[in-house]
């Protein structure tokens, strides 16, 4: 808490980029904090812990983090779409397999119907021939009697 207070008092400070000693104090950004010195204001000459990054580096990090979160969100949305598409593909493949099976069954039925039609047309020809011979026989018997 003292380091936060020191940071708020150090509004007119310049940074000292040397890390004095082995401080284990870490900044909110996760990097090891630097010891800085206040250059003007009521706390002139006082030491405080400060972030090793400049302000524009913080904003760059925030922007990069925001881009990362946006990209991560886009990736998650794409993964959901991919999963949905894969499920649709599986359903369509299943439907295709069923339709192919139905088509095979229909082809078999069509072949059987063609065979029956051929047999019927043979039977029809045989019936016409039998009818013709019966009329000829009847005519022959009629004239002979």
C-alpha positions as CSV (number, residue, x, y, z in Angstrom):
1,X,0.0,0.0,0.0
2,X,2.9,2.3,0.7
3,X,4.2,1.8,-2.8
4,X,0.8,2.8,-4.2
5,X,0.8,5.9,-2.1
6,X,4.4,6.7,-3.2
7,X,3.3,6.2,-6.8
8,X,0.4,8.7,-6.4
9,X,2.8,11.2,-4.8
10,X,5.3,10.8,-7.5
11,X,3.3,12.6,-10.2
12,X,6.2,14.9,-11.0
13,X,8.9,12.2,-10.9
14,X,11.4,11.0,-13.4
15,X,12.4,7.4,-13.5
16,X,15.6,5.9,-12.4
17,X,16.0,2.9,-14.7
18,X,18.6,1.1,-12.5
19,X,17.2,-1.5,-10.2
20,X,18.8,-0.8,-6.8
21,X,19.4,-4.1,-5.0
22,X,17.5,-7.3,-5.2
23,X,14.0,-6.0,-4.4
24,X,11.3,-8.7,-4.7
25,X,8.6,-6.1,-5.1
26,X,6.6,-6.7,-8.3
27,X,4.5,-4.2,-10.3
28,X,0.9,-4.9,-11.3
29,X,2.2,-5.8,-14.8
30,X,4.1,-8.7,-13.3
31,X,7.6,-7.3,-13.8
32,X,10.0,-6.6,-10.9
33,X,9.5,-3.0,-9.8
34,X,12.3,-0.4,-10.1
35,X,13.3,2.0,-7.3
36,X,12.7,5.5,-8.5
37,X,13.4,9.0,-7.1
38,X,11.0,11.9,-6.9
39,X,12.6,14.8,-8.9
40,X,10.2,17.6,-8.0
41,X,7.2,18.4,-5.7
42,X,6.9,18.1,-1.9
43,X,8.6,14.6,-1.8
44,X,11.7,15.7,-3.7
45,X,14.5,13.1,-3.3
46,X,12.3,10.4,-1.9
47,X,12.6,6.9,-3.2
48,X,9.6,4.8,-4.4
49,X,8.9,1.6,-6.3
50,X,7.8,2.1,-9.8
51,X,6.8,0.1,-12.9
52,X,9.7,-0.7,-15.2
53,X,7.5,0.1,-18.2
54,X,6.7,3.5,-19.5
55,X,3.1,4.6,-19.8
56,X,3.0,4.0,-23.5
57,X,4.3,0.5,-22.9
58,X,1.4,-0.1,-20.5
59,X,-1.1,1.1,-23.1
60,X,0.6,-1.1,-25.7
61,X,0.3,-4.1,-23.3
62,X,-3.4,-3.3,-22.7
63,X,-4.0,-3.0,-26.4
64,X,-2.1,-6.3,-27.0
65,X,-4.1,-7.9,-24.2
66,X,-7.3,-6.6,-25.7
67,X,-6.3,-7.9,-29.2
68,X,-5.4,-11.2,-27.6
69,X,-8.8,-11.4,-25.9
70,X,-10.5,-10.5,-29.1
71,X,-8.6,-13.1,-31.1
72,X,-9.3,-15.6,-28.4
73,X,-13.0,-14.8,-28.6
74,X,-12.9,-15.1,-32.4
75,X,-11.1,-18.4,-32.1
76,X,-13.7,-19.7,-29.7
77,X,-16.5,-18.6,-32.0
78,X,-14.8,-20.3,-34.9
79,X,-14.3,-23.5,-32.9
80,X,-18.0,-23.5,-32.0
81,X,-18.9,-23.0,-35.7
82,X,-16.5,-25.8,-36.7
83,X,-18.0,-28.1,-34.1
84,X,-21.5,-27.3,-35.4
85,X,-20.4,-27.8,-39.0
86,X,-18.8,-31.1,-38.1
87,X,-22.1,-32.2,-36.5
88,X,-24.0,-31.2,-39.6
89,X,-21.5,-33.1,-41.8
90,X,-22.0,-36.2,-39.7
91,X,-25.8,-35.9,-39.9
92,X,-25.6,-35.4,-43.7
93,X,-23.3,-38.4,-44.1
94,X,-25.7,-40.5,-42.1
95,X,-28.6,-39.3,-44.2
96,X,-26.6,-40.0,-47.4
97,X,-25.8,-43.5,-46.3
98,X,-29.5,-44.1,-45.6
99,X,-30.5,-42.7,-49.0
100,X,-27.9,-44.8,-50.8
101,X,-29.3,-47.9,-49.0
102,X,-32.8,-46.9,-50.1
103,X,-31.6,-46.4,-53.7
104,X,-30.0,-49.8,-53.7
105,X,-33.2,-51.3,-52.4
106,X,-35.2,-49.5,-55.1
107,X,-32.8,-50.7,-57.9
108,X,-33.4,-54.2,-56.7
109,X,-37.2,-53.8,-56.8
110,X,-36.9,-52.2,-60.3
111,X,-34.9,-55.2,-61.5
112,X,-37.5,-57.6,-60.1
113,X,-40.3,-55.6,-61.8
114,X,-38.5,-55.7,-65.1
115,X,-38.2,-59.5,-64.8
116,X,-41.9,-59.8,-64.0
117,X,-42.8,-57.5,-67.0
118,X,-40.7,-59.8,-69.3
119,X,-42.5,-62.8,-67.9
120,X,-45.9,-61.2,-68.4
121,X,-45.1,-60.2,-71.9
122,X,-44.0,-63.8,-72.7
123,X,-47.2,-65.1,-71.1
124,X,-49.2,-62.7,-73.1
125,X,-47.6,-63.9,-76.3
126,X,-48.2,-67.5,-75.3
127,X,-51.9,-66.7,-74.6
128,X,-52.3,-65.0,-78.1
129,X,-50.6,-68.0,-79.7
130,X,-52.9,-70.4,-77.8
131,X,-56.0,-68.3,-78.7
132,X,-54.9,-68.3,-82.4
133,X,-54.4,-72.1,-82.4
134,X,-57.7,-72.7,-80.6
135,X,-59.5,-70.6,-83.3
136,X,-57.7,-72.4,-86.0
137,X,-58.6,-75.7,-84.4
138,X,-62.2,-74.7,-83.9
139,X,-62.4,-73.5,-87.6
140,X,-60.9,-76.8,-88.8
141,X,-63.2,-78.9,-86.6
142,X,-66.2,-76.8,-87.7
143,X,-65.4,-77.2,-91.4
144,X,-64.8,-80.9,-91.0
145,X,-68.0,-81.6,-89.3
